[in-house]
C-alpha cells in the first residue's frame, strides 16, 4: 500500500493493525466446546456458505439462536448436521457428455 508521502512507518501500519485484529479474534475455546457459534465460524467449520446455513435452518436441519441481536448456531445441531451427511460415492455424471465430445473429435479427425 503506497502513499504519496510514503515511508516505512506508513507502509507498516496497516500490517500491524491487521495483526492486532486477528489476535483479538483468535478463539481461546475450541469450537466443539462452545454452546453457540457465530455464523461465520459455523460456515468455515462446515464448509457451507452462510446462505446455505440459513437454508438448513429453514429446512429444520439446523438450529439458530438469537442472542444479543446476533444470529448464532447451536453447536450440537451443527455437529448433528455434519454427522448426518451421507458418505461420498463417486459419480459418473459427465459420462454422456464425454462420449459425445469423443465422437465429435473422432469425426473431426476423419474429415
Secondary structure, 3 states (H helix, E strand, C coil): CCCCCCCHHHHHHHHHHHHHHHHHHCCCCCHHHCCEEEHHHHHHHHCCCHHHHHHHHHCCCCCEEEECCEEEEEHHHHHHHHHCCCCCCCCCCCHHHHHHHHHHHHHHHHC
